C-alpha cells in the first residue's frame, strides 16, 4: 500500500474469543484526501504495486488458536474503483 496510507484495527492487538463466541474487529484504512493530481498518482502507485505483487493490495485479518491459523478474511483494495460522481446544475446568471 502507499506509504501515506494508515491501517489500524480496533482492538489494536488481539481479540480473545472462546468456543462458540463471536468478536468484532474494526479495520480502519485512512487514505489522505488528495488533489486531483495526487489521486492520479496514488492510483498509478496502486497499479504499480499490483503489477509487482501480481495481485491487488490486501489487508489480511487472521484468526489463530494456539498459533495455528483457523480462519480470517482478506480485504482487497483495487485501484480501478471509481467513486460515483454527483452533479449539481445551477442556473447561469448574467449581469
Secondary structure, 3 states (H helix, E strand, C coil): CCCCCEEEEECCCCCCCCCCCCCCCEEEEECCCCCHHHHHHHHHHHHHHHHHHCCCEEEEEEEEECCEEEEEEEEEECCCCCCCCCCCCCCCCCC
